[in-house]
Amino acid sequence: MKIPVFAAAALILCWGTSCNNSVRREQEQHLQQSFYELISDWDILYVPVIAPYRASSLDKGETWLLSNDALESYPVISIGVTNNCIYGRADASTWYLIDTHSHMRATYASRAECMSALQALQLPQREIRTCNAWHDQLAHRKPCYWYPAKGQKYPEYPPLKSDHATILQVHGDLRDPEFKVAQQVSTNPNGIYFFRVESDLPDNPLLHLSVNNGSPVLAENGLIFPVFSKDNYLELTLYVPFPVAEAHKVPENERVRIFRNVALQQESK
């Protein structure tokens, strides 16, 4: 049976696409697996957590830093993992909570406050141990409880969300947008605030949002993202980050920067 040339070409294209997807999945699984297998390198000790986050020690376990591939690093003593979040003791007087999906980092004065934040986010509490204890376990070839099965990726849990997200409206034109906080923001005891973007911009490769000078996120319609603040106000910025402006050849004098200060309102009892 003869197969028409166009049909044969279509079959080859589909086969090639399927092979590429399969190779890509295998590469991702290999990277994940190699990430979890590396627990030391010369004089550096590692505790892999959720890629790209891992704890490392340069002084044989005296001190540890939790870092990611964005070159952000924080001192840590202990680690616990739940869904997309890492938490534990940062130092003698500070506890931390990091959402690896949004890279939000919250800090608290006590374990009770940190556990209260987990409860408010409806996240189960899991075992917390020191970095040295986790590394000793790995050195004895016993995986940590959050490790995926061999050959598997870390599970893709849903991002953090809230039924009380504050709406940020972004309308108009990419080069001259309107930016508005649509409602008041009430103080939250755990310091975590959620925002939801409402935008009518059909295609937005430029405009990003930042809260309290945190990492920028693309202002996409429907996006929900968390931020942490101990202050009684939030500084919101809608802007075109410099690397994005360079990539899209936006002149410096046309780079959008719109600032909004939002005072947090005490809830009436």
ABEGO torsion letter per residue (X at the ends): XBBBAAAAAAAAAAAAAAAAAAAAAAAAAAAAAAAAABABBEABBBBBBBOABBBBBAAGGABBBBBBAAGBBBBBABBBBBEABBBEBABAABBBBBBAAAGBBBBBABAAAAAAAAAAAGBBBBBBBBAAAAAAAAAAGBBBAABBBBGBBBBBBBBBBBAABBBBBBBEBAABBBBBBABBBBBBAAGBBBBBBBBABABBAABBBBBGGBBBBBBBBGBBBBBBBABABBBBBBBBBAAAAAAAGBBAAABBBBBBBBBBBBBBX
